[in-house]
Every structure is written in C-alpha cells, then in structure tokens.
Amino acid sequence: MEITKMPDKSQIESEIQTHFQGEGIELERDEDLFSSGQVDSMALMQAVAHLEATYGLKIPPGDLVPENFRTVEVMADYVIQRR
C-alpha cells in the first residue's frame, strides 16, 4: 500500500522497524544494521523494495550504498530526502 501523505520521521522509523520485526529482526533506530549481524543482503533488499512500494520511491542503483541504509534512522532520513 502506497502512502500518499508523507508521515514524519518518527512514523517512518516506526514503520521500518515494524517491517523488520515482520522478518523476525528487532532493531533500535540507531543500531547499525551491518555490524549487528541481524540484517543480511537479502533482508536489506527486501527492505529497499518495501520502502519503494510504501513511499512511492524509485531508489536508483547508485543510492544502494551502506551510507543510505546503515540504521533505521538513516533510512528514514533517506526516505524524507527522496520524497
């Protein structure tokens, strides 16, 4: 379901955390996804696809770098920036 009105950052963070919880992954908003060992490349790509579908984004391949997806907080900032 695509969201038409952009939620605020805390709502986006909560939604991302809920997505990961559905995959059995519990993350704090500032927890490093890569060093935590909880998120592998497949889970990250599923999260990217989820962000695209939920927020109506098209994330270009050049943006698929760790700096844009390192934490839930960074992902929320990225979503806000891309909208």
ZABA-881315 format. One record per residue (C-alpha): x, y, z. Coordinates in steps of 0.1 Angstrom, whole numbers, padded with zeros to 4 digits, always signed. Each point is the difference from the previous one (the first is absolute). Layout:
# ZABA-881315
XYZ...
//
This chain:
# ZABA-881315
+0000+0000+0000+0015+0033-0010-0002+0029+0024-0012+0032-0016+0006+0024+0029+0036+0000+0013+0002-0010+0036+0025+0016+0023+0034-0015+0007-0010-0018+0032-0029-0016-0019+0023-0012-0028+0025-0014+0025-0028-0019+0018-0013-0013-0033+0035-0012-0010+0004-0017+0034-0033-0017-0005+0010-0013-0034+0032-0015+0015-0020-0014+0029-0021-0018-0025+0032-0017-0012+0009-0010+0036+0026+0028+0003-0001+0024+0030+0019+0032-0005+0004+0033+0019-0003+0031-0022+0037+0007+0003+0013-0036-0001+0025-0007-0028-0017-0025-0023+0032-0013-0013+0021-0005+0031-0030-0014+0020+0001-0031-0022-0038-0001+0000-0004+0013-0035+0014-0018-0030+0000+0013-0036-0033-0018-0008-0018+0016+0030+0014+0034-0011-0012-0004-0036-0035-0010+0013+0001+0032+0022+0009+0021-0030-0028-0015-0021-0024+0006+0030+0011+0037+0002-0005+0004-0038-0035-0015+0002-0011+0017+0032+0013+0035-0008-0003+0000-0038+0038+0003-0004+0023-0012-0028+0033-0005+0017+0028+0002-0027+0027-0026+0001+0026+0026+0008-0018+0008+0032+0002-0036+0012+0030+0007+0022+0005-0008+0037+0000+0037+0009-0037+0003-0010-0012-0031+0018+0023-0005+0030-0027+0006+0027-0037+0004+0002+0005+0037+0007+0022+0004-0031-0026-0018-0021-0027+0023+0012+0021+0030-0009+0006-0014-0034-0038-0006-0006-0007+0036+0010+0028+0014-0022-0012-0020-0031-0037+0010+0003
//
